[in-house]
Amino acid sequence: MADLLQDLEATIARLETIRDNHPGVDGQLLDQIDALYDQQLRLIEASVSAATAGYREATTAMNKASAKAKQAIADIEKVDDLIDQLASAIELVEGLIS
C-alpha cells in the first residue's frame, strides 16, 4: 500500500500548494482535498492488497493526478484538467476502500 499512500500524500501536498498560492481556487478542488484526506486515513486502516488490479489502477490514477497537480502549480490554468483527473482518482481509491 505504500505506493498508493505515497502518491496520495504527494497529491495532497501539491494541492495544498495550489490552494495556498491561489486563494480564489475552485471550491471543488478544496472539496477534493478534504476527500483525499479522508481516503488517506481510511486507506491506512484498510487491508488492501497491492497485488490487485484495482490497487494498481488507483495507484496509476493518483500518480497521474499528482503529475497534473504539479503542472497546475506552475500554470493555474490547468486546474480544470486537474479537477477532472482527481475525480477519477478519488473514485478509484473509493472503490478500493469501500
Buried (B, 14 or more C-beta within 10 A) or exposed (E): BEBBBBBBBBBBEBBEBBEEEBEEBBEEBEEBBEBBEBBBEBBEEEEBEEEEEBBBBBBBBBBBBBBBBBBBBEEBEBBEEBBEBBBBBBEBBBEBBE
